Amino acid sequence: MNIFKFGGASVNSADGVRNFVKIVQSYREETIIVLSAMGKTTNALEEIVEAFFNKNDQDSKLLAVKQYHLSIVNELFPKKEDAVYEKIEVLFNQLSQYLEKEPSLCFEFEYDQIVSFGELISTTIVSEFLRLSGRPNKWVDIRTCLKTDDTYKEGRIDWKLSEKLVSQTFSFNSTFVYITQGFIGGTKTNQTTTLGREGSDYSAAILSYILDADKLAIWKDVPGIMNADPKWLPDAQKLERITYQEAIELAFYGAKVIHPKTIQPIKKKKIPLQVRSFLDLNESGTLISTASKKLDYLLPVYIQKKDQVLISIRPIDFSFILEEKLSSLFSLFAKHRVKVNLIQNSAISFSVCVDNSDRRLKELIEEISIDFEVKYNDDLELITIRHHNQEAVERMTKGREILLEQRSRDTAQFVLV
């Protein structure tokens, strides 16, 4: 059994959907397809969430999302009586009706209920077109079997319950192709949750683990895992093969090609992961598996994170920052769910580099400021170099102002203006 995950870029147009179908039809094994929202739909729905809370221009934003999807549907399905039209209309009506109510006080809850429609819509369209193209398949609402707690925007998997329900749902009794959603799940009380931004990779890894998949393939618009984002560094090179451990490290530091939580489930059962290009089926991609003699990851790998904030924290009484103070600070970061990308501390100061997550970060700084002196710089860039050498460091830092740097044997990080 194969599990394939396709991102939004693979189905961002009618031609993209046709190419997707071509790939799926080239395989004859039992297959589960995990699909993201089309194109930049998640970004557009995030704007609708903000408009929902501000009660400002949400109708026009929703109309733009609907028109985008209908333009794809109209090109793929020339017959207006096709079932897909009614199914899409039902989903958009559900979303429209939801937006008519007053938002609750929990931003994360409302975010999950609204943004999740992107995956529901994309999988509906793709499933119907795959069927029209001669490949029967079964559409599954993943929220009915992939169960999480109620940590909205970052749902934690209920593994025991999910294993039972997923195994029952994906039985392959009546079909050998399933289409389902990435990124989303459901609580025991059937509230929608999401697994974290770009969480579709993680969804596919969870299904691979539970169902003992032979292989997981993640289809991207790049030849494989590169040693840098080619949109940033055009001379980026492909890594042919890396270990699970190296993939975890790269994901942790922010490499966008793999979601950070993806590797652990498949590593436990030694399920190989192949990152492949949906643009070139002849490209072998990158294989992530157990260690072998041929590994490419000693090539310097460059990871860029923009829109960073460097926060400097000092005790008001100039006392040392020891275990007790560090514990209280970390508890505040955990409380506000602000992920720390870099940490450095001295006797009387503590510095962290974090993503500029707006709402959460502002509340965090306000609470820390009650007991500490807080200063921060924003609009910064964090560069991480795995397997660094002097040439790689100079390439990234030459002529730049370095506010903070940290180096270990394998990794160098620089916070740059």
Secondary structure, 3 states (H helix, E strand, C coil): CEEEEECHHHHCCHHHHHHHHHHHHCCCCCEEEEECCCCCHHHHHHHHHHHHHHCCCHHHHHHHHHHHHHHHHHHHCCCCCCHHHHHHHHHHHHHHHHHCCCCCCCHHHHHHHHHCHHHHHHHHHHHHHHHHCCCCCEEECHHHCCEECCCCCCCCECHHHHHHHHHHHCCCCCCCEEEEECCEEECCCCCEEECCCCCHHHHHHHHHHHHCCCEEEEEECCCCCECCCCCCCCCCCECCEEEHHHHHHHHHCCCCCCCCCCHHHHHHCCCCEEEEECCCCCCCCEEEECCCCCCCCCCCEEEEEEEEEEEEEEECCCCCCCHHHHHHHHHHHHHCCCCEEEEEECCCCEEEEEECCCHHHHHHHHHHCCCEEEEEEEEEEEEEEECCCHHHHHHHHCCCCEEEEEECCCEEEEEEC
